[in-house]
Amino acid sequence: AQSVAQPEDQVNVAEGNPLTVKCTYSVSGNPYLFWYVQYPNRGLQFLLKYITGDNLVKGSYGFEAEFNKSQTSFHLKKPSALVSDSALYFCAVRDPRSGNTGKLIFGQGTTLQVKP
Amino acid sequence: NAGVTQTPKFRILKIGQSMTLQCTQDMNHNYMYWYRQDPGMGLKLIYYSVGAGITDKGEVPNGYNVSRSTTEDFPLRLELAAPSQTSVYFCASSYGLDSYEQYFGPGTRLTVT
């Protein structure tokens, strides 16, 4: 079955430390992968995507993500966390069964808490 | 660009009432989507559209209807509201054609009592 897993409900990190939010996927074919961030009472904001090319993808607000085909992972990273990074993060993958509909499969979300 | 806009922001409905959630995008995106977000459950796709005049069911379509008469608008209709439809509803759009990142509206928080 096509799926996305975010194995951690919550990640806690101190401000200034590096952060990682994990995502693994299971889809047939080449994956199109995405990260989104949701601040309280707001819609989801697109952070970055991987479609092809370099395994390290850079996105908004200093975030980056590393695509690892052998481990079927797409972890979100940031070298130095800010308190303002505290939010809910979603990993998503394009559903390859959906043809050209652009449908995405979303993970359950990981709450990132950055403490001062 | 306003992006994706949704109205209303909040609404309380009584059981059995109906309402329409409005969604408009000004990015000339072909693809549009409706999701609901329940606490701890991620996002579930209700309906989607790949262009004006074309709509299709997502994962949880029961109790909802959509139409897409223009590229810009994609309203979601709730008929006979039930408490199980209490949720936050998000509309999203994407360009498609290998550019599948979706852009989301601010959401509508709906309570059915």
Interface residues (C-beta under 8 A of the other chain):
Chain A: Y32 F34 Y36 N41 R42 G43 L44 Q45 F46 K49 I51 F90 R94 N100 T101 G102 K103 L104 F106 G107 Q108 G109
Chain B: V4 Y31 Y33 G40 M41 G42 L43 L45 Y48 V50 D56 G58 F90 A92 S94 G96 L97 D98 Y100 E101 Q102 Y103 F104 G105 P106 G107
